[in-house]
């Protein structure tokens, strides 16, 4: 029939190979039943191109978080840096990485710069300076870095180029260093 549609009766065909709840039909040289897999198995394709039940791979990523939360209203003076509430010791996990994101809010008694720094095992990883245009202006700075999860230490520093700076850590103006450890 040219340009038309051919109807084929397939009723009852799959049921002739399926007899157990959860079975599916697959085809190699003929239609055949594929039994349902066991709990925690996933359907894969074998090297021969046929469906195959296999145990699901164990695990997945392990993600933990740690946080440095500085004491509110810390101050630092011109040319010095302050430790914002100490340091964090990272986990020690093979093939793991850490993403450290440090955000701080601060203001200064003079129009100068605020600096935000992340150190890993005593070495500077990232530093950002932000210039305050006017005295008393509030500034939010965010920096991020990554490193290996080898049990090292992450420390946050902050400071000002002039005058006295005050670090914020209140519900409306928070300063934090959040570390996401993934392995």
Secondary structure, DSSP 8 states (H G I E B T S, - for coil): -TTS------TTTGGGT--STT-EEEESSSEEEE----TTEEEEE-TTS-EEEEE-------EEEEEE---TT-EEETT-EEEEEEEEE--EEEEEEEEEEEEEEEEESSS-EEEEEEEETTEEEEEEEEE-SSTT-EEEEEEEEEEEEES-EEEEEEEESSSEEEEE-BTTB--EEEEEEE-
